[in-house]
Amino acid sequence: MTEQFGTFDFGLDQGQEERAARLHRESLIVDVLFQGPVGYRAFDEEMNKELRALLEKTHDTMETFSRGLEAPIRRAMAGRLDAVKEHWDASGITCGNRQVEMSDERHVREWSFAFVQKQFDYFPWLIKALTAADIRRAHETGVHAGLVSSQVMLGPWRDLDALAWAHDAGLRMTQLTYNNMTSVGVGCTERTDAGLSAFGVASVKAMNELGIIVDTGHVGRKTTLDACDVSEAPVVASHTAAQGVFDHARGKSDEELRALAATGGIIGIVTVPFFLGAGPTVTINAMLDHIEYVADVAGVDHVAIGTDWPMQLPKWMLDDLLQPIFAETGFRPEDKLVATQELVGFDDYRDFPNITRGLVARGWSDEDIAKVLGLNFVRVMEAVCG
């Protein structure tokens, strides 16, 4: 039997279903940070065999993990995997990020940007989103836009020239730090939070000047508040949740939500189950709870979507590779991350219409749904990047 996506039971009647389908079809939709566009279903026996062989040969968890993330894109560029475009089309997403590594090692940084650029060069249906106008053009012409972004600005080195180089290569959003403390500032799972360093302040100012969106998704409370205080442009949390709904280190406090909104920024809500609620079974209704909470606290003009999940890798890679990588990237045992856990109602990017359907079920207006789906982020990008 063919699997059905975007069909979570919200109890919608026929009229509501038709309205949700129209809204999803007509809206400009941005996933501010996603891992897709494909999920684990795109990995066939041959791909799994190749990845298992690589792990057995190298015993390098991180390399195999990275190769797994690249595998569907590389296959698609070789003309051997139609799912990349098909799943992106089916999701309805206009724009999703294309992630690069802002490594201190120049060759790693350049290789990462080259791989992303190759996607824009190869896929006729994918354009680089350098400005808000590019996202609008993608929506109007029926193609997709890729926002070049990074989850870490820089490591221990202090090199703002690298930031300028990255902007020239297309970078338009970068996170200040990822969980841990760096020369820029402090992440959300560190034992203490000293806020932005002097170099971090200089980094935020440089990002403002260059036109790069300041992202605080994995950033600690004091560092987030400092970024909002220092920045002269909107600051975002690309993929997070509300601690007022579920108290998790990866969420944002009410104080942070209001501070981000005061800059004109947005808060993107994840579909990561263990950041949204407790227990082994968390549904998409939990994500919608976070959306509504942030709308109440920060205002509907400051809510967006940054799914960050489901990770596109097959289940064995999530269990064998991602689970131990969590600890290496700063997550703690008390954060209770289970790499193979699924959000019921969002187990695939083709489930994206469930977000629209859920907001319709909760009585949201067409105007407010369109803001959350993409218009709020486009407004921020226009303010920062043009």
MARBA-633570 format. One record per residue (C-alpha): residue in three letters; x, y, z; residue number from 1. Coordinates in steps of 0.5 Angstrom, whole numbers, plus 500, padded with zeros to 3 digits. Layout:
BEGIN
[Ala,[X,Y,Z],NUM]
...
This chain:
BEGIN
[Met,[500,500,500],1]
[Thr,[503,507,498],2]
[Glu,[504,511,504],3]
[Gln,[500,518,505],4]
[Phe,[503,524,508],5]
[Gly,[500,530,511],6]
[Thr,[494,527,513],7]
[Phe,[495,527,521],8]
[Asp,[488,527,524],9]
[Phe,[486,534,526],10]
[Gly,[478,533,525],11]
[Leu,[478,537,519],12]
[Asp,[472,538,515],13]
[Gln,[472,538,508],14]
[Gly,[471,545,507],15]
[Gln,[477,546,512],16]
[Glu,[481,541,508],17]
[Glu,[480,545,502],18]
[Arg,[482,551,505],19]
[Ala,[488,548,508],20]
[Ala,[490,545,501],21]
[Arg,[489,552,498],22]
[Leu,[493,556,503],23]
[His,[499,551,503],24]
[Arg,[499,551,495],25]
[Glu,[499,559,495],26]
[Ser,[503,561,500],27]
[Leu,[510,563,500],28]
[Ile,[513,558,505],29]
[Val,[520,558,508],30]
[Asp,[523,553,513],31]
[Val,[529,557,516],32]
[Leu,[533,551,518],33]
[Phe,[532,544,515],34]
[Gln,[536,537,514],35]
[Gly,[532,535,508],36]
[Pro,[529,535,503],37]
[Val,[529,528,503],38]
[Gly,[528,523,509],39]
[Tyr,[530,516,511],40]
[Arg,[526,513,506],41]
[Ala,[530,516,500],42]
[Phe,[536,511,502],43]
[Asp,[536,504,498],44]
[Glu,[540,498,500],45]
[Glu,[545,500,495],46]
[Met,[546,507,499],47]
[Asn,[546,503,506],48]
[Lys,[551,498,504],49]
[Glu,[556,504,501],50]
[Leu,[555,507,508],51]
[Arg,[556,501,512],52]
[Ala,[562,499,508],53]
[Leu,[565,506,509],54]
[Leu,[564,506,516],55]
[Glu,[567,499,517],56]
[Lys,[573,501,513],57]
[Thr,[575,508,516],58]
[His,[571,507,523],59]
[Asp,[570,515,522],60]
[Thr,[563,516,525],61]
[Met,[563,524,523],62]
[Glu,[566,522,516],63]
[Thr,[561,517,515],64]
[Phe,[555,521,518],65]
[Ser,[557,527,513],66]
[Arg,[557,523,507],67]
[Gly,[550,520,509],68]
[Leu,[548,527,509],69]
[Glu,[551,529,502],70]
[Ala,[549,522,499],71]
[Pro,[542,524,497],72]
[Ile,[544,530,494],73]
[Arg,[550,527,490],74]
[Arg,[546,522,487],75]
[Ala,[541,527,485],76]
[Met,[546,531,482],77]
[Ala,[548,524,478],78]
[Gly,[541,523,475],79]
[Arg,[540,517,480],80]
[Leu,[535,520,485],81]
[Asp,[529,523,483],82]
[Ala,[526,524,490],83]
[Val,[530,530,492],84]
[Lys,[526,534,487],85]
[Glu,[520,530,488],86]
[His,[520,531,496],87]
[Trp,[521,538,496],88]
[Asp,[516,539,491],89]
[Ala,[511,535,495],90]
[Ser,[513,539,502],91]
[Gly,[511,545,499],92]
[Ile,[517,549,501],93]
[Thr,[519,555,497],94]
[Cys,[526,556,501],95]
[Gly,[530,552,505],96]
[Asn,[537,553,507],97]
[Arg,[543,550,504],98]
[Gln,[548,549,510],99]
[Val,[556,550,510],100]
[Glu,[561,549,515],101]
[Met,[565,556,517],102]
[Ser,[571,552,519],103]
[Asp,[577,555,521],104]
[Glu,[581,550,516],105]
[Arg,[580,554,510],106]
[His,[580,548,505],107]
[Val,[574,545,509],108]
[Arg,[571,552,509],109]
[Glu,[572,552,501],110]
[Trp,[570,545,500],111]
[Ser,[563,546,504],112]
[Phe,[562,552,500],113]
[Ala,[564,549,493],114]
[Phe,[559,543,495],115]
[Val,[553,548,496],116]
[Gln,[555,552,490],117]
[Lys,[555,545,486],118]
[Gln,[548,544,488],119]
[Phe,[546,551,485],120]
[Asp,[550,550,479],121]
[Tyr,[547,543,477],122]
[Phe,[539,543,479],123]
[Pro,[535,548,474],124]
[Trp,[530,548,479],125]
[Leu,[534,551,485],126]
[Ile,[536,558,486],127]
[Lys,[541,562,491],128]
[Ala,[537,566,496],129]
[Leu,[542,572,496],130]
[Thr,[536,577,498],131]
[Ala,[528,577,499],132]
[Ala,[527,578,492],133]
[Asp,[530,571,490],134]
[Ile,[525,568,495],135]
[Arg,[519,571,492],136]
[Arg,[522,570,485],137]
[Ala,[522,563,487],138]
[His,[515,563,489],139]
[Glu,[512,566,483],140]
[Thr,[516,562,478],141]
[Gly,[515,555,481],142]
[Val,[522,553,483],143]
[His,[526,553,490],144]
[Ala,[530,557,493],145]
[Gly,[536,555,498],146]
[Leu,[539,560,503],147]
[Val,[546,559,505],148]
[Ser,[547,558,512],149]
[Ser,[552,556,517],150]
[Gln,[550,553,524],151]
[Val,[557,556,527],152]
[Met,[560,562,525],153]
[Leu,[567,561,527],154]
[Gly,[571,556,532],155]
[Pro,[577,558,536],156]
[Trp,[580,563,531],157]
[Arg,[578,570,530],158]
[Asp,[578,572,523],159]
[Leu,[573,576,521],160]
[Asp,[576,576,514],161]
[Ala,[573,569,513],162]
[Leu,[566,572,515],163]
[Ala,[567,577,509],164]
[Trp,[569,572,504],165]
[Ala,[563,567,506],166]
[His,[558,573,505],167]
[Asp,[562,574,498],168]
[Ala,[560,566,497],169]
[Gly,[553,567,499],170]
[Leu,[553,566,506],171]
[Arg,[546,570,509],172]
[Met,[545,567,516],173]
[Thr,[550,564,521],174]
[Gln,[549,562,528],175]
[Leu,[553,565,533],176]
[Thr,[555,558,536],177]
[Tyr,[553,551,537],178]
[Asn,[551,549,544],179]
[Asn,[558,550,547],180]
[Met,[563,556,548],181]
[Thr,[567,559,543],182]
[Ser,[571,565,542],183]
[Val,[564,568,540],184]
[Gly,[560,567,546],185]
[Val,[556,561,550],186]
[Gly,[552,556,547],187]
[Cys,[545,553,551],188]
[Thr,[548,547,554],189]
[Glu,[554,550,557],190]
[Arg,[555,550,564],191]
[Thr,[555,557,565],192]
[Asp,[553,563,560],193]
[Ala,[558,569,560],194]
[Gly,[554,572,554],195]
[Leu,[558,575,548],196]
[Ser,[565,576,548],197]
[Ala,[569,582,545],198]
[Phe,[570,578,539],199]
[Gly,[563,576,539],200]
[Val,[560,583,539],201]
[Ala,[565,585,534],202]
[Ser,[562,579,530],203]
[Val,[555,581,531],204]
[Lys,[557,588,528],205]
[Ala,[561,585,522],206]
[Met,[555,581,520],207]
[Asn,[550,587,521],208]
[Glu,[555,591,516],209]
[Leu,[555,585,511],210]
[Gly,[548,583,511],211]
[Ile,[548,577,515],212]
[Ile,[543,575,519],213]
[Val,[545,573,526],214]
[Asp,[542,567,529],215]
[Thr,[541,565,536],216]
[Gly,[538,558,535],217]
[His,[543,554,539],218]
[Val,[546,560,543],219]
[Gly,[545,561,551],220]
[Arg,[540,566,554],221]
[Lys,[545,571,556],222]
[Thr,[549,571,549],223]
[Thr,[542,571,546],224]
[Leu,[540,577,550],225]
[Asp,[547,580,548],226]
[Ala,[546,579,541],227]
[Cys,[539,583,541],228]
[Asp,[542,588,545],229]
[Val,[548,589,540],230]
[Ser,[545,588,534],231]
[Glu,[542,594,529],232]
[Ala,[539,589,525],233]
[Pro,[533,583,526],234]
[Val,[536,577,530],235]
[Val,[533,570,529],236]
[Ala,[533,564,533],237]
[Ser,[532,560,526],238]
[His,[530,553,530],239]
[Thr,[528,553,537],240]
[Ala,[522,552,542],241]
[Ala,[519,555,548],242]
[Gln,[521,554,555],243]
[Gly,[514,556,557],244]
[Val,[511,550,554],245]
[Phe,[517,545,555],246]
[Asp,[523,547,559],247]
[His,[529,544,555],248]
[Ala,[536,547,554],249]
[Arg,[534,548,547],250]
[Gly,[528,552,548],251]
[Lys,[528,560,549],252]
[Ser,[525,563,555],253]
[Asp,[520,568,555],254]
[Glu,[525,574,556],255]
[Glu,[529,571,550],256]
[Leu,[523,571,546],257]
[Arg,[521,578,547],258]
[Ala,[528,581,546],259]
[Leu,[528,577,539],260]
[Ala,[522,580,537],261]
[Ala,[524,587,539],262]
[Thr,[529,587,534],263]
[Gly,[524,585,529],264]
[Gly,[527,578,528],265]
[Ile,[523,571,528],266]
[Ile,[523,565,532],267]
[Gly,[523,559,528],268]
[Ile,[519,553,531],269]
[Val,[522,546,531],270]
[Thr,[519,539,529],271]
[Val,[524,536,534],272]
[Pro,[520,531,538],273]
[Phe,[525,531,544],274]
[Phe,[525,539,544],275]
[Leu,[518,540,544],276]
[Gly,[515,535,550],277]
[Ala,[517,529,554],278]
[Gly,[516,522,553],279]
[Pro,[517,517,547],280]
[Thr,[510,519,543],281]
[Val,[510,527,542],282]
[Thr,[505,529,536],283]
[Ile,[505,535,531],284]
[Asn,[500,538,536],285]
[Ala,[506,539,541],286]
[Met,[509,543,535],287]
[Leu,[503,547,534],288]
[Asp,[503,549,542],289]
[His,[510,552,541],290]
[Ile,[507,556,535],291]
[Glu,[501,559,539],292]
[Tyr,[505,560,545],293]
[Val,[511,564,542],294]
[Ala,[505,568,538],295]
[Asp,[502,570,544],296]
[Val,[509,572,548],297]
[Ala,[512,575,542],298]
[Gly,[507,577,537],299]
[Val,[505,573,531],300]
[Asp,[509,577,526],301]
[His,[515,574,530],302]
[Val,[514,566,529],303]
[Ala,[516,562,523],304]
[Ile,[518,555,522],305]
[Gly,[525,552,522],306]
[Thr,[524,544,523],307]
[Asp,[531,541,523],308]
[Trp,[528,534,523],309]
[Pro,[527,529,521],310]
[Met,[534,528,520],311]
[Gln,[534,525,513],312]
[Leu,[539,519,515],313]
[Pro,[537,512,515],314]
[Lys,[535,509,522],315]
[Trp,[541,505,523],316]
[Met,[546,511,522],317]
[Leu,[541,515,527],318]
[Asp,[542,510,532],319]
[Asp,[550,508,531],320]
[Leu,[552,515,529],321]
[Leu,[548,521,531],322]
[Gln,[547,518,538],323]
[Pro,[554,519,540],324]
[Ile,[555,525,536],325]
[Phe,[550,528,540],326]
[Ala,[555,528,546],327]
[Glu,[561,530,542],328]
[Thr,[557,537,540],329]
[Gly,[555,539,547],330]
[Phe,[549,536,549],331]
[Arg,[548,533,556],332]
[Pro,[545,526,558],333]
[Glu,[539,531,562],334]
[Asp,[538,533,555],335]
[Lys,[535,527,553],336]
[Leu,[536,526,546],337]
[Val,[534,520,542],338]
[Ala,[536,520,535],339]
[Thr,[531,515,532],340]
[Gln,[525,518,536],341]
[Glu,[520,521,531],342]
[Leu,[515,527,531],343]
[Val,[508,523,530],344]
[Gly,[505,527,524],345]
[Phe,[512,530,522],346]
[Asp,[516,524,520],347]
[Asp,[518,526,513],348]
[Tyr,[518,533,509],349]
[Arg,[512,531,505],350]
[Asp,[508,532,512],351]
[Phe,[509,539,512],352]
[Pro,[502,541,510],353]
[Asn,[500,538,517],354]
[Ile,[503,545,520],355]
[Thr,[498,549,515],356]
[Arg,[492,544,517],357]
[Gly,[494,544,524],358]
[Leu,[493,552,524],359]
[Val,[487,551,520],360]
[Ala,[484,547,525],361]
[Arg,[486,551,531],362]
[Gly,[482,557,528],363]
[Trp,[488,561,525],364]
[Ser,[486,566,520],365]
[Asp,[489,566,513],366]
[Glu,[493,572,514],367]
[Asp,[497,570,520],368]
[Ile,[498,563,517],369]
[Ala,[502,566,511],370]
[Lys,[506,570,516],371]
[Val,[508,564,520],372]
[Leu,[509,559,514],373]
[Gly,[514,564,511],374]
[Leu,[512,572,510],375]
[Asn,[515,573,517],376]
[Phe,[522,571,515],377]
[Val,[522,574,508],378]
[Arg,[521,581,512],379]
[Val,[527,579,516],380]
[Met,[531,577,510],381]
[Glu,[529,584,507],382]
[Ala,[531,588,513],383]
[Val,[538,585,513],384]
[Cys,[540,582,506],385]
[Gly,[536,587,502],386]
